[in-house]
């Protein structure tokens, strides 16, 4: 190695050593820097009135008051995020150190998309499936889902249908609430009592509503609104209507907070020994 090469090597070693020492010293200084305060920010959404900065501070044991006697390095930001996101009314949390040596805790409350009546339990769910037990404190006007749910049959499966309905005033005017049976079939209980709408799953939502709209405008005014017990839209390209000529409006029982389940409708009309009519989508 030439003398020039040796000089370059020594300079590199010295520079790297300096950077390591400087980085370590900088981290040590940052760790030891006194905390100048804690800012708690709650994002504005439907749950904001029920989640306040004071609530968050209380959950963290009065961190704002204690911060003045703590250094920045004493705060475990990851643990704070985990602790808060474990709460049922919190969806997301982001903790960061600001340039002014203040700690920012940015909180996004859980946003309920439905109220669920589940075997005697009543709770809200978010789009991600987070649950918040209903109470007098939390009273939010959201769509209702009724059923018996578990890890396999979850109320979250209804959320895509709810979103599609909430985006349309016409669809919203049809739906009273949603119900899921033990097979996972989603039913719409319409505001017009006397029949149920078997939506099946949340595939082909637009197609199903198109078929339902045509059935409502072309068939029901002729047959009568109590003529059918179940309007089944779950099969592609058709409407299967279960005939129940003796069904009266007064026979239909709306939901209550007590659990109940829709009887499984026509999966096999012939085996069930009931009268049905199958209407193809070419209704004129």
Secondary structure, DSSP 8 states (H G I E B T S, - for coil): --HHHHHHHHHHHHHHHHHHHHHHHHHHHHHHSB---EEEEE--STTGGG--HHHHHHHTTSHHHHGGGSBGGG--HHHHHHHHHTSTTEEEEEEEE-TTS-EEEEEEE--EEEEEEETTEEEEEETT--EEE--SS-----EEEEE---SSS-GGGGHHHHHHHHT-HHHHTTEEEEEE-TT--EEEEESSTT-EEEEESSSSHHHHHHHHHHHIIIIIHHH-TTSEEEEE--STTEEEEEE-TT--GGG-----SS--------SSHHHHT--EEEEES---
